[in-house]
């Protein structure tokens, strides 16, 4: 899911499996693909399908409950796609 689409030349998710997070950018939003993916994932989670295999637990929690507060409790440094930034933060914390 974190591969670049050959037609639109952008990707929707980034990170490692189990910690995929949505990418934010004008190309994704203007294409409508991100909105479609959001709706598909939300419907899957709400119907007990578990969403997309590989999403960060915080993303699944937010999609299924809508609670930013509960989702934020599940965010870890492993959810950072930038490995250098993750290592820097882990060294400081």
N, CA, C and O atoms as a GROMACS GRO file, in nm:
protein
  372
    1UNK      N    1   0.081  -0.120   0.000
    1UNK     CA    2   0.000   0.000   0.000
    1UNK      C    3   0.085   0.126   0.000
    1UNK      O    4   0.034   0.235  -0.024
    2UNK      N    5   0.213   0.113   0.026
    2UNK     CA    6   0.295   0.233   0.027
    2UNK      C    7   0.375   0.246  -0.103
    2UNK      O    8   0.480   0.311  -0.105
    3UNK      N    9   0.326   0.186  -0.210
    3UNK     CA   10   0.390   0.198  -0.340
    3UNK      C   11   0.333   0.319  -0.413
    3UNK      O   12   0.219   0.360  -0.389
    4UNK      N   13   0.414   0.375  -0.502
    4UNK     CA   14   0.371   0.489  -0.581
    4UNK      C   15   0.284   0.440  -0.696
    4UNK      O   16   0.321   0.348  -0.768
    5UNK      N   17   0.167   0.502  -0.712
    5UNK     CA   18   0.075   0.467  -0.819
    5UNK      C   19   0.137   0.506  -0.954
    5UNK      O   20   0.185   0.618  -0.970
    6UNK      N   21   0.135   0.414  -1.049
    6UNK     CA   22   0.197   0.436  -1.179
    6UNK      C   23   0.126   0.544  -1.261
    6UNK      O   24   0.191   0.614  -1.339
    7UNK      N   25  -0.004   0.558  -1.244
    7UNK     CA   26  -0.080   0.655  -1.323
    7UNK      C   27  -0.073   0.794  -1.263
    7UNK      O   28  -0.040   0.890  -1.332
    8UNK      N   29  -0.104   0.805  -1.133
    8UNK     CA   30  -0.109   0.936  -1.068
    8UNK      C   31   0.025   0.980  -1.011
    8UNK      O   32   0.042   1.098  -0.977
    9UNK      N   33   0.119   0.888  -0.999
    9UNK     CA   34   0.254   0.917  -0.950
    9UNK      C   35   0.255   0.973  -0.806
    9UNK      O   36   0.329   1.067  -0.777
   10UNK      N   37   0.174   0.915  -0.719
   10UNK     CA   38   0.178   0.947  -0.577
   10UNK      C   39   0.140   0.824  -0.498
   10UNK      O   40   0.090   0.726  -0.554
   11UNK      N   41   0.163   0.830  -0.369
   11UNK     CA   42   0.126   0.719  -0.283
   11UNK      C   43   0.035   0.769  -0.172
   11UNK      O   44   0.038   0.887  -0.136
   12UNK      N   45  -0.048   0.679  -0.118
   12UNK     CA   46  -0.144   0.716  -0.015
   12UNK      C   47  -0.090   0.692   0.125
   12UNK      O   48  -0.124   0.766   0.217
   13UNK      N   49  -0.008   0.589   0.143
   13UNK     CA   50   0.042   0.552   0.276
   13UNK      C   51   0.193   0.536   0.273
   13UNK      O   52   0.252   0.506   0.169
   14UNK      N   53   0.254   0.555   0.387
   14UNK     CA   54   0.398   0.536   0.400
   14UNK      C   55   0.428   0.475   0.536
   14UNK      O   56   0.346   0.477   0.627
   15UNK      N   57   0.546   0.420   0.547
   15UNK     CA   58   0.589   0.360   0.673
   15UNK      C   59   0.610   0.211   0.660
   15UNK      O   60   0.607   0.155   0.550
   16UNK      N   61   0.633   0.148   0.772
   16UNK     CA   62   0.656   0.005   0.776
   16UNK      C   63   0.524  -0.069   0.800
   16UNK      O   64   0.430  -0.014   0.857
   17UNK      N   65   0.520  -0.194   0.754
   17UNK     CA   66   0.401  -0.275   0.773
   17UNK      C   67   0.365  -0.280   0.922
   17UNK      O   68   0.452  -0.304   1.006
   18UNK      N   69   0.241  -0.258   0.954
   18UNK     CA   70   0.197  -0.253   1.093
   18UNK      C   71   0.200  -0.113   1.150
   18UNK      O   72   0.149  -0.087   1.259
   19UNK      N   73   0.260  -0.021   1.074
   19UNK     CA   74   0.270   0.118   1.117
   19UNK      C   75   0.250   0.214   1.001
   19UNK      O   76   0.302   0.326   1.001
   20UNK      N   77   0.173   0.171   0.900
   20UNK     CA   78   0.146   0.258   0.786
   20UNK      C   79   0.058   0.375   0.828
   20UNK      O   80  -0.040   0.359   0.902
   21UNK      N   81   0.094   0.492   0.780
   21UNK     CA   82   0.017   0.613   0.809
   21UNK      C   83  -0.014   0.684   0.676
   21UNK      O   84   0.062   0.672   0.580
   22UNK      N   85  -0.126   0.756   0.671
   22UNK     CA   86  -0.162   0.827   0.548
   22UNK      C   87  -0.065   0.941   0.521
   22UNK      O   88  -0.018   1.008   0.613
   23UNK      N   89  -0.036   0.961   0.394
   23UNK     CA   90   0.044   1.076   0.352
   23UNK      C   91  -0.048   1.193   0.328
   23UNK      O   92  -0.164   1.176   0.289
   24UNK      N   93   0.002   1.311   0.351
   24UNK     CA   94  -0.079   1.431   0.334
   24UNK      C   95  -0.016   1.515   0.224
   24UNK      O   96   0.102   1.550   0.233
   25UNK      N   97  -0.092   1.547   0.123
   25UNK     CA   98  -0.038   1.630   0.016
   25UNK      C   99  -0.145   1.673  -0.081
   25UNK      O  100  -0.251   1.611  -0.088
   26UNK      N  101  -0.119   1.780  -0.156
   26UNK     CA  102  -0.220   1.834  -0.248
   26UNK      C  103  -0.257   1.738  -0.361
   26UNK      O  104  -0.373   1.735  -0.402
   27UNK      N  105  -0.161   1.660  -0.412
   27UNK     CA  106  -0.191   1.568  -0.521
   27UNK      C  107  -0.289   1.461  -0.477
   27UNK      O  108  -0.382   1.427  -0.550
   28UNK      N  109  -0.269   1.409  -0.357
   28UNK     CA  110  -0.356   1.304  -0.305
   28UNK      C  111  -0.497   1.357  -0.286
   28UNK      O  112  -0.595   1.292  -0.324
   29UNK      N  113  -0.508   1.474  -0.227
   29UNK     CA  114  -0.640   1.531  -0.200
   29UNK      C  115  -0.714   1.571  -0.328
   29UNK      O  116  -0.833   1.547  -0.341
   30UNK      N  117  -0.643   1.632  -0.421
   30UNK     CA  118  -0.710   1.677  -0.543
   30UNK      C  119  -0.754   1.561  -0.631
   30UNK      O  120  -0.848   1.576  -0.710
   31UNK      N  121  -0.689   1.446  -0.620
   31UNK     CA  122  -0.726   1.331  -0.702
   31UNK      C  123  -0.854   1.263  -0.653
   31UNK      O  124  -0.923   1.198  -0.730
   32UNK      N  125  -0.885   1.280  -0.525
   32UNK     CA  126  -1.000   1.212  -0.467
   32UNK      C  127  -0.970   1.071  -0.419
   32UNK      O  128  -1.055   1.008  -0.357
   33UNK      N  129  -0.849   1.022  -0.448
   33UNK     CA  130  -0.811   0.885  -0.408
   33UNK      C  131  -0.803   0.871  -0.256
   33UNK      O  132  -0.844   0.769  -0.201
   34UNK      N  133  -0.752   0.972  -0.190
   34UNK     CA  134  -0.739   0.965  -0.046
   34UNK      C  135  -0.877   0.959   0.021
   34UNK      O  136  -0.897   0.882   0.115
   35UNK      N  137  -0.969   1.038  -0.028
   35UNK     CA  138  -1.105   1.038   0.026
   35UNK      C  139  -1.172   0.902   0.005
   35UNK      O  140  -1.239   0.850   0.094
   36UNK      N  141  -1.152   0.845  -0.114
   36UNK     CA  142  -1.208   0.715  -0.142
   36UNK      C  143  -1.146   0.608  -0.051
   36UNK      O  144  -1.217   0.524   0.004
   37UNK      N  145  -1.014   0.612  -0.034
   37UNK     CA  146  -0.947   0.516   0.053
   37UNK      C  147  -0.994   0.531   0.197
   37UNK      O  148  -1.016   0.432   0.266
   38UNK      N  149  -1.012   0.655   0.242
   38UNK     CA  150  -1.059   0.681   0.378
   38UNK      C  151  -1.196   0.618   0.400
   38UNK      O  152  -1.220   0.552   0.501
   39UNK      N  153  -1.285   0.638   0.305
   39UNK     CA  154  -1.420   0.582   0.318
   39UNK      C  155  -1.419   0.429   0.316
   39UNK      O  156  -1.489   0.365   0.394
   40UNK      N  157  -1.340   0.371   0.226
   40UNK     CA  158  -1.331   0.226   0.219
   40UNK      C  159  -1.276   0.167   0.349
   40UNK      O  160  -1.327   0.068   0.400
   41UNK      N  161  -1.171   0.229   0.402
   41UNK     CA  162  -1.112   0.181   0.527
   41UNK      C  163  -1.207   0.197   0.644
   41UNK      O  164  -1.220   0.108   0.728
   42UNK      N  165  -1.274   0.312   0.650
   42UNK     CA  166  -1.367   0.335   0.759
   42UNK      C  167  -1.483   0.234   0.756
   42UNK      O  168  -1.522   0.181   0.859
   43UNK      N  169  -1.536   0.209   0.638
   43UNK     CA  170  -1.645   0.112   0.626
   43UNK      C  171  -1.598  -0.028   0.666
   43UNK      O  172  -1.670  -0.102   0.733
   44UNK      N  173  -1.478  -0.063   0.626
   44UNK     CA  174  -1.424  -0.194   0.662
   44UNK      C  175  -1.410  -0.208   0.812
   44UNK      O  176  -1.448  -0.310   0.870
   45UNK      N  177  -1.354  -0.107   0.876
   45UNK     CA  178  -1.336  -0.110   1.021
   45UNK      C  179  -1.471  -0.116   1.092
   45UNK      O  180  -1.489  -0.195   1.185
   46UNK      N  181  -1.565  -0.034   1.049
   46UNK     CA  182  -1.696  -0.029   1.114
   46UNK      C  183  -1.775  -0.159   1.097
   46UNK      O  184  -1.859  -0.192   1.180
   47UNK      N  185  -1.748  -0.231   0.989
   47UNK     CA  186  -1.817  -0.358   0.965
   47UNK      C  187  -1.742  -0.476   1.026
   47UNK      O  188  -1.779  -0.591   1.003
   48UNK      N  189  -1.638  -0.448   1.103
   48UNK     CA  190  -1.563  -0.554   1.170
   48UNK      C  191  -1.457  -0.618   1.083
   48UNK      O  192  -1.401  -0.722   1.120
   49UNK      N  193  -1.426  -0.557   0.968
   49UNK     CA  194  -1.326  -0.612   0.878
   49UNK      C  195  -1.184  -0.582   0.920
   49UNK      O  196  -1.090  -0.639   0.865
   50UNK      N  197  -1.167  -0.494   1.017
   50UNK     CA  198  -1.033  -0.464   1.068
   50UNK      C  199  -0.956  -0.362   0.987
   50UNK      O  200  -0.841  -0.333   1.021
   51UNK      N  201  -1.014  -0.309   0.884
   51UNK     CA  202  -0.943  -0.209   0.806
   51UNK      C  203  -0.843  -0.271   0.712
   51UNK      O  204  -0.867  -0.380   0.660
   52UNK      N  205  -0.734  -0.205   0.691
   52UNK     CA  206  -0.631  -0.252   0.600
   52UNK      C  207  -0.519  -0.314   0.682
   52UNK      O  208  -0.470  -0.253   0.778
   53UNK      N  209  -0.479  -0.432   0.646
   53UNK     CA  210  -0.368  -0.496   0.714
   53UNK      C  211  -0.244  -0.409   0.700
   53UNK      O  212  -0.206  -0.372   0.589
   54UNK      N  213  -0.182  -0.377   0.810
   54UNK     CA  214  -0.060  -0.299   0.806
   54UNK      C  215  -0.072  -0.158   0.857
   54UNK      O  216   0.029  -0.091   0.879
   55UNK      N  217  -0.195  -0.109   0.875
   55UNK     CA  218  -0.213   0.028   0.926
   55UNK      C  219  -0.164   0.040   1.069
   55UNK      O  220  -0.166  -0.057   1.145
   56UNK      N  221  -0.119   0.158   1.105
   56UNK     CA  222  -0.080   0.185   1.243
   56UNK      C  223  -0.202   0.170   1.333
   56UNK      O  224  -0.312   0.211   1.295
   57UNK      N  225  -0.186   0.111   1.451
   57UNK     CA  226  -0.298   0.093   1.542
   57UNK      C  227  -0.373   0.224   1.573
   57UNK      O  228  -0.495   0.223   1.589
   58UNK      N  229  -0.302   0.334   1.580
   58UNK     CA  230  -0.367   0.463   1.608
   58UNK      C  231  -0.462   0.502   1.496
   58UNK      O  232  -0.568   0.560   1.521
   59UNK      N  233  -0.425   0.472   1.372
   59UNK     CA  234  -0.510   0.504   1.257
   59UNK      C  235  -0.636   0.419   1.261
   59UNK      O  236  -0.746   0.470   1.238
   60UNK      N  237  -0.622   0.291   1.290
   60UNK     CA  238  -0.737   0.202   1.299
   60UNK      C  239  -0.830   0.248   1.411
   60UNK      O  240  -0.952   0.250   1.394
   61UNK      N  241  -0.774   0.285   1.526
   61UNK     CA  242  -0.853   0.332   1.639
   61UNK      C  243  -0.932   0.458   1.601
   61UNK      O  244  -1.050   0.470   1.631
   62UNK      N  245  -0.864   0.551   1.536
   62UNK     CA  246  -0.932   0.676   1.498
   62UNK      C  247  -1.044   0.650   1.398
   62UNK      O  248  -1.153   0.706   1.410
   63UNK      N  249  -1.017   0.565   1.298
   63UNK     CA  250  -1.120   0.535   1.199
   63UNK      C  251  -1.241   0.465   1.260
   63UNK      O  252  -1.354   0.488   1.219
   64UNK      N  253  -1.215   0.378   1.358
   64UNK     CA  254  -1.325   0.300   1.414
   64UNK      C  255  -1.403   0.373   1.523
   64UNK      O  256  -1.521   0.346   1.542
   65UNK      N  257  -1.338   0.465   1.594
   65UNK     CA  258  -1.406   0.533   1.704
   65UNK      C  259  -1.425   0.682   1.681
   65UNK      O  260  -1.517   0.742   1.738
   66UNK      N  261  -1.341   0.743   1.600
   66UNK     CA  262  -1.346   0.887   1.579
   66UNK      C  263  -1.286   0.964   1.694
   66UNK      O  264  -1.291   1.087   1.696
   67UNK      N  265  -1.227   0.893   1.790
   67UNK     CA  266  -1.169   0.959   1.907
   67UNK      C  267  -1.021   0.987   1.886
   67UNK      O  268  -0.938   0.896   1.887
   68UNK      N  269  -0.989   1.113   1.869
   68UNK     CA  270  -0.849   1.154   1.855
   68UNK      C  271  -0.774   1.129   1.985
   68UNK      O  272  -0.657   1.091   1.984
   69UNK      N  273  -0.842   1.150   2.097
   69UNK     CA  274  -0.779   1.129   2.228
   69UNK      C  275  -0.736   0.983   2.247
   69UNK      O  276  -0.623   0.957   2.288
   70UNK      N  277  -0.825   0.889   2.216
   70UNK     CA  278  -0.792   0.747   2.231
   70UNK      C  279  -0.687   0.704   2.129
   70UNK      O  280  -0.596   0.627   2.162
   71UNK      N  281  -0.698   0.754   2.007
   71UNK     CA  282  -0.602   0.719   1.903
   71UNK      C  283  -0.463   0.770   1.938
   71UNK      O  284  -0.363   0.702   1.914
   72UNK      N  285  -0.456   0.890   1.995
   72UNK     CA  286  -0.326   0.948   2.028
   72UNK      C  287  -0.251   0.868   2.134
   72UNK      O  288  -0.128   0.875   2.143
   73UNK      N  289  -0.323   0.792   2.215
   73UNK     CA  290  -0.260   0.707   2.316
   73UNK      C  291  -0.185   0.589   2.254
   73UNK      O  292  -0.099   0.529   2.318
   74UNK      N  293  -0.218   0.557   2.128
   74UNK     CA  294  -0.159   0.442   2.061
   74UNK      C  295  -0.042   0.478   1.969
   74UNK      O  296   0.023   0.389   1.914
   75UNK      N  297  -0.015   0.606   1.952
   75UNK     CA  298   0.093   0.650   1.865
   75UNK      C  299   0.227   0.617   1.929
   75UNK      O  300   0.250   0.644   2.047
   76UNK      N  301   0.316   0.557   1.850
   76UNK     CA  302   0.451   0.526   1.896
   76UNK      C  303   0.552   0.579   1.795
   76UNK      O  304   0.514   0.621   1.686
   77UNK      N  305   0.677   0.578   1.831
   77UNK     CA  306   0.781   0.623   1.739
   77UNK      C  307   0.789   0.533   1.616
   77UNK      O  308   0.836   0.578   1.511
   78UNK      N  309   0.744   0.409   1.626
   78UNK     CA  310   0.744   0.318   1.511
   78UNK      C  311   0.650   0.366   1.400
   78UNK      O  312   0.660   0.321   1.286
   79UNK      N  313   0.560   0.457   1.433
   79UNK     CA  314   0.466   0.512   1.335
   79UNK      C  315   0.530   0.620   1.248
   79UNK      O  316   0.469   0.667   1.152
   80UNK      N  317   0.653   0.661   1.280
   80UNK     CA  318   0.724   0.759   1.200
   80UNK      C  319   0.789   0.690   1.081
   80UNK      O  320   0.870   0.599   1.099
   81UNK      N  321   0.754   0.732   0.961
   81UNK     CA  322   0.809   0.669   0.841
   81UNK      C  323   0.955   0.707   0.819
   81UNK      O  324   1.032   0.630   0.761
   82UNK      N  325   0.994   0.824   0.865
   82UNK     CA  326   1.132   0.872   0.850
   82UNK      C  327   1.219   0.805   0.956
   82UNK      O  328   1.214   0.841   1.074
   83UNK      N  329   1.299   0.708   0.914
   83UNK     CA  330   1.380   0.629   1.007
   83UNK      C  331   1.483   0.716   1.080
   83UNK      O  332   1.507   0.696   1.198
   84UNK      N  333   1.542   0.812   1.010
   84UNK     CA  334   1.641   0.900   1.074
   84UNK      C  335   1.576   0.983   1.184
   84UNK      O  336   1.633   0.997   1.292
   85UNK      N  337   1.458   1.037   1.157
   85UNK     CA  338   1.386   1.114   1.257
   85UNK      C  339   1.348   1.026   1.375
   85UNK      O  340   1.359   1.068   1.491
   86UNK      N  341   1.302   0.906   1.346
   86UNK     CA  342   1.264   0.812   1.452
   86UNK      C  343   1.383   0.783   1.543
   86UNK      O  344   1.369   0.785   1.666
   87UNK      N  345   1.498   0.756   1.484
   87UNK     CA  346   1.618   0.726   1.565
   87UNK      C  347   1.659   0.846   1.649
   87UNK      O  348   1.698   0.831   1.764
   88UNK      N  349   1.651   0.966   1.591
   88UNK     CA  350   1.685   1.088   1.664
   88UNK      C  351   1.594   1.107   1.784
   88UNK      O  352   1.641   1.138   1.893
   89UNK      N  353   1.465   1.089   1.765
   89UNK     CA  354   1.368   1.103   1.874
   89UNK      C  355   1.391   0.997   1.981
   89UNK      O  356   1.388   1.027   2.101
   90UNK      N  357   1.414   0.873   1.939
   90UNK     CA  358   1.436   0.766   2.036
   90UNK      C  359   1.563   0.789   2.117
   90UNK      O  360   1.569   0.754   2.235
   91UNK      N  361   1.666   0.849   2.056
   91UNK     CA  362   1.789   0.882   2.128
   91UNK      C  363   1.764   0.989   2.234
   91UNK      O  364   1.823   0.986   2.342
   92UNK      N  365   1.677   1.084   2.202
   92UNK     CA  366   1.650   1.197   2.292
   92UNK      C  367   1.555   1.162   2.404
   92UNK      O  368   1.558   1.224   2.510
   93UNK      N  369   1.471   1.062   2.382
   93UNK     CA  370   1.369   1.029   2.480
   93UNK      C  371   1.415   0.924   2.571
   93UNK      O  372   1.342   0.884   2.661
   0.00000   0.00000   0.00000
